[in-house]
C-alpha cells in the first residue's frame, strides 16, 4: 500500500469496486481500515524515505533548478509521506493493539531523523533562498511557505558545524522516542487501573450509564458488584456525582498519580522521562542559539517573548483570583466543610443543582449523540454553506466510527472526516482532531482534506442510546472547530494548508470560537431531543444553565493558568540538578495562584501529555491566548445575528481559509477591524475587575 499508490488503486478497485467508486470522489486513496495491518510498516516507511532522499538529491543536482517546481515536488513528497504515516499514528492512538504501537514506535525515529536531515540540508536551504529572491509577489502562498521553511532551517541547525548537526539530529530522535514513550505510559497506566466494589452504598449518586458499564465489567469476570475503570467518562461521573467521599478520593488519587511513582503500578513512571525530555529540549535550544526551550518555541508563535507570555498569564490570574476566591468561599459555605480537591466537582455540581436547579444528569437527557450531531451539522450549514452527511460505505477501524462527507451547496464534495466519539480500552484519553489527508492541489494533482475527530464520551447503553453532558457538547463543538479549520482551507500547498503553518498560539481560535455556539439557545434547541419524551431543550432550563455558566469559571481559569505557567516555567528556568522532576516548580506556582492545596501524592506532571508527549511544549498558554481571540471574534456575532452570513463569510475568509499562507494575527485584525481585546473573555467568564 505504501510504496506505489497507483498499484494500490488498481488492486483496491478490483477487490472493493463499490467502495472504490465512493472513495475516488475524494480524489485520494483513503486508508482501507477494514484491511489495514501493521506488518512490514517500518520497512515500507523506510523504503519510501530512502526513495525520497534519492529524489531530492537528484533534484538539487538538476541544473534547471532551483525554481518553484523544486518546492512543488518536495511538497508532493511530504504529502505522500504524511498520507502513509497518518493511519499508523492514528490507529496506535485509538486501538488496543500492540502491533500498531510497535509500528508507530519503529517509524518515529525514522521520520524524525529524515525531517531533521532535510531541515539541515545546506544545498536545499541555498536553493530556497535563491527561489524566494526571485519571487515578486510577497503576498503569495509560495512566499509564505518559503519564509517558514527558511526559518525552519535555522531552527534545526542548518548553520551548525557537522558535529553539532549530528548532535542536534540525534537529540531530536531521542526526544521523539521519549515523548512517544511518555504518552504510552500514561495510556497504559490509565488502562491498568480498576476498582471493584460489591457495596452498593459506594455507588450512590453515580449516573446509571456508568453504573451499568461497571456492572457489565464485573459480570464478565463473574463478580457480583461493580468494576470501574479510569476512562474519563467514568472518572468525571464519579468525581461529579458520587456521594461517597472515600470513593471520590480513590479516583482522584488514581487519576492524579497516573504514570508516576505513586501509582499502583510503578513500571510506567514518567519521572525520568520528564527529566530527560526537558534536558534534551534545553540542549536542542542552546545548540541553535537560544537561552532556553521556551524562547526556541516562541520563535514560531505570535507571542514575541517569554516575558510577554508571563505577563499575560499573571495579569489574567490576578484579574481572576478574586472571582475564584469568592467561588471557593460560597461552595465551602454550602458544603459546610473545607474543600479537598476531590470535593470541588461534586459540591460545585450540588451547588448548581441547589441554586440554579441545573444538573448534568438532567441536561444530558436532552442531548442524544445523533441529535447533537445533526444540530451541529446544521450550524455549519447556516454559517458556512456546507452540508455534512454520513457515508456508511467508507471502511472504518471500529464499529462505532462514522465517516462524514462534506459538500458545498452545489453538491460537490470538498472533504470529509471520521468521527470516533466513545471511550474504550486502549484508546488515548481526551479529545482531539488530526489530519488524515491534507488539502493539496499542485500541478492539477488535487487531493481533498480528510480528518479524524476523536472524543471519549460515554458509550451507548444496551438500547444503543448515547447521552452527552453539556460539557461533552462543548467539547465536540471545540473539536469540530478544528475540523472546519482543516476542511475549509483554500490553500493548496500542504505545508501551509489548513492548520499547518498556523502559529500554535492561534490554532485554538477556530475551536474555541465554535464552543460559543454550544451556549446559544437556538443551537442547543436544534441539538436536543429528550430521549424519552422527544421534547426540545426547554428555554426555562437554558436560562438556569446560563445563570450557572459562570459559577466555577474563576476556579477553572486559575487551573488552566496554573498549567500554562508550569509549562512556561519549566521550559524557561529548568535546572536539572535543582529541579529534578519539576514538582518544586509546580508547588511554587500553586503557592502564588492556586486556592486549593494538593495532597503530597499528587503527580499531575507525570500525565501532562499535552506538553510532554504532544505539541504544546512551552505553548500551553496558547489555550488562553487563543481564547482571548475567540471570545473577541464571537462577540462580533453577539452584537447582531449569530448566523450572520456576511460575518461568517468574513470569518471564513480571514481565519479559516488562510492556513499559514498569511499572517494569522493580521487575519484576525482584518476580521475584527482592530487588535484583540481581553474584555470579551472576562465578560464571557463573568469576571469583573
C-alpha positions, 0 to 999 in steps of 0.5 A: 500500500505504501510504496506505489499508490497507483498499484494500490488503486488498481488492486483496491478497485478490483477487490472493493469496486463499490467502495472504490467508486465512493472513495475516488470522489475524494480524489485520494486513496483513503486508508482501507481500515477494514484491511489495514495491518501493521506488518512490514510498516517500518520497512515500507516507511523506510523504503519510501524515505530512502526513495525520497532522499534519492529524489531530492538529491537528484533534484538539487543536482538538476541544473534547471533548478532551483525554481518553484517546481523544486518546492512543488515536488518536495511538497508532493513528497511530504504529502505522500509521506504524511498520507502513509504515516497518518493511519499508523499514528492514528490507529496506535492512538485509538486501538488496543493493539500492540502491533500498531504501537510497535509500528508507530514506535519503529517509524518515529525515529525514522521520520524524525531523523529524515525531517531533521536531515532535510531541515539541515540540508545546506544545498536545499536551504541555498536553493530556497533562498535563491527561489524566494529572491526571485519571487515578486509577489510577497503576498503569495502562498509560495512566499509564505511557505518559503519564509517558514521553511527558511526559518525552519532551517535555522531552527534545526541547525542548518548553520551548525558545524557537522558535529553539532548537526549530528548532535542536534539530529540525534537529540531530536530522535531521542526526544521523539522516542521519549515523548512517544514513550511518555504518552504510552505510559500514561495510556497504559497506566490509565488502562491498568487501573480498576476498582471493584466494589460489591457495596452498593452504598459506594455507588450512590449518586453515580449516573446509571450509564456508568453504573451499568458499564461497571456492572457489565465489567464485573459480570464478565469476570463473574463478580457480583458488584461493580468494576470501574475503570479510569476512562474519563467518562467514568472518572468525571461521573464519579468525581461529579456525582458520587456521594461517597467521599472515600470513593471520590478520593480513590479516583482522584488519587488514581487519576492524579498519580497516573504514570508516576511513582505513586501509582499502583503500578510503578513500571510506567513512571514518567519521572525520568522521562520528564527529566530527560525530555526537558534536558534534551529540549534545553540542549536542542535550544542552546545548540541553535542559539537560544537561552532556553526551550521556551524562547526556541518555541516562541520563535514560531508563535505570535507571542514575541517573548517569554516575558510577554507570555508571563505577563499575560498569564499573571495579569489574567490570574490576578484579574481572576483570583478574586472571582475564584476566591469568592467561588471557593468561599460560597461552595465551602459555605454550602458544603459546610466543610473545607474543600479537598480537591476531590470535593470541588466537582461534586459540591460545585455540581450540588451547588448548581443543582441547589441554586440554579436547579441545573444538573448534568444528569438532567441536561444530558437527557436532552442531548442524544449523540445523533441529535447533537450531531445533526444540530451541529451539522446544521450550524455549519450549514447556516454559517458556512454553506456546507452540508455534512452527511454520513457515508456508511460505505467508507471502511472504518477501524471500529464499529462505532466510527462514522465517516462524514462527507462534506459538500458545498451547496452545489453538491460537490464534495470538498472533504470529509472526516471520521468521527470516533466519539466513545471511550474504550480500552486502549484508546488515548484519553481526551479529545482531539482532531488530526489530519488524515489527508491534507488539502493539496492541489499542485500541478492539477494533482488535487487531493481533498482534506480528510480528518479524524475527530476523536472524543471519549464520551460515554458509550451507548447503553444496551438500547444503543442510546448515547447521552452527552453532558453539556460539557461533552457538547462543548467539547465536540463543538471545540473539536469540530472547530478544528475540523472546519479549520482543516476542511475549509482551507483554500490553500493548496500547498500542504505545508501551509494548508489548513492548520499547518503553518498556523502559529500554535498560539492561534490554532485554538481560535477556530475551536474555541470560537465554535464552543460559543455556539454550544451556549446559544439557545437556538443551537442547543434547541436544534441539538436536543431531543429528550430521549424519552419524551422527544421534547426540545431543550426547554428555554426555562432550563437554558436560562438556569444553565446560563445563570450557572455558566459562570459559577466555577469559571474563576476556579477553572481559569486559575487551573488552566493558568496554573498549567500554562505557567508550569509549562512556561516555567519549566521550559524557561528556568529548568535546572536539572540538578535543582529541579529534578522532576519539576514538582518544586516548580509546580508547588511554587506556582500553586503557592502564588495562584492556586486556592486549593492545596494538593495532597503530597501524592499528587503527580499531575506532571507525570500525565501532562501529555499535552506538553510532554508527549504532544505539541504544546511544549512551552505553548500551553498558554496558547489555550488562553491566548487563543481564547482571548481571540475567540471570545473577541471574534464571537462577540462580533456575532453577539452584537447582531445575528449569530448566523450572520452570513456576511460575518461568517463569510468574513470569518471564513475568509480571514481565519479559516481559509488562510492556513499559514499562507498569511499572517494569522494575527493580521487575519484576525485584525482584518476580521475584527477591524482592530487588535484583540481585546481581553474584555470579551473573555472576562465578560464571557467568564463573568469576571469583573475587575 
